[in-house]
């Protein structure tokens, strides 16, 4: 595999919607995805949902890696919950 090859990671319903998702679990999974993705690789998170009151904490977790946002959509799921759909591109970073 040459150095220009990039990967994409797609997350779809990976977190059980009937169990509250712990921020630590999301942080760990994001760190693992970041470790696998190369610069230029895409991270597609589809139908992630959480409580509206927790969305700022989860947004911080998703944005802490300074990925380029290609798509970022927040949509209400119910009165108290919100869906997130996002397509992010890993940018080159110095070590």
C-alpha positions in Angstrom: 0.0 0.0 0.0 1.5 3.4 -0.9 1.5 6.4 1.2 -1.3 8.1 -0.8 -3.9 5.5 0.0 -6.5 6.7 2.4 -9.2 4.8 4.2 -12.7 5.6 5.2 -14.5 4.6 8.4 -18.3 4.5 8.5 -20.2 4.3 11.7 -23.9 3.4 11.5 -25.9 2.4 14.5 -22.7 1.2 16.3 -23.8 2.6 19.6 -26.9 0.9 21.1 -29.6 3.5 21.0 -31.4 2.0 24.0 -28.4 2.4 26.3 -27.0 5.8 27.2 -23.7 6.3 25.4 -20.9 7.2 27.8 -18.7 10.0 26.7 -15.7 8.0 27.6 -16.8 5.2 25.2 -17.2 7.7 22.3 -13.8 9.3 23.2 -12.1 5.9 23.1 -13.7 4.9 19.8 -12.9 8.2 18.2 -9.3 7.9 19.3 -9.1 4.4 17.7 -10.6 5.6 14.4 -8.2 8.5 14.4 -5.3 6.1 14.8 -6.4 4.0 11.8 -7.3 6.9 9.4 -4.5 8.5 7.4 -4.6 12.2 6.4 -7.2 12.5 3.7 -9.2 9.6 5.1 -12.9 10.1 5.7 -14.9 9.5 8.9 -18.6 9.1 8.2 -20.8 9.0 11.3 -24.4 8.3 10.5 -27.5 8.3 12.8 -25.6 8.9 16.1 -28.0 10.3 18.6 -27.9 11.6 22.1 -29.9 13.8 24.5 -30.2 17.4 23.4 -28.7 18.6 26.7 -25.5 16.5 26.0 -24.9 17.5 22.3 -22.3 20.1 23.2 -20.2 17.6 25.0 -20.4 15.1 22.1 -19.7 17.8 19.6 -16.5 18.7 21.5 -15.4 15.0 21.3 -16.1 14.8 17.5 -14.3 18.1 16.8 -11.3 17.7 19.1 -9.3 16.1 16.3 -9.5 19.1 14.0 -11.0 17.2 11.1 -12.3 19.2 8.0 -16.1 19.2 8.1 -17.7 18.2 4.7 -21.1 17.7 6.2 -22.5 18.3 9.7 -26.2 17.9 10.2 -28.1 18.0 13.5 -31.7 16.8 13.3 -34.3 16.3 16.0 -35.2 12.7 16.7 -37.7 13.4 19.5 -38.4 16.1 22.0 -35.4 15.3 24.1 -33.0 13.6 21.6 -31.1 14.7 18.5 -29.4 12.9 15.5 -26.0 13.7 14.2 -24.8 12.9 10.7 -21.3 14.0 9.8 -18.7 13.5 7.2 -15.2 14.5 8.3 -11.8 14.4 6.6 -8.7 13.8 8.6 -6.2 16.6 8.0 -2.4 16.3 8.1 -1.0 17.0 11.6 2.5 17.3 12.9 3.6 14.8 15.6 
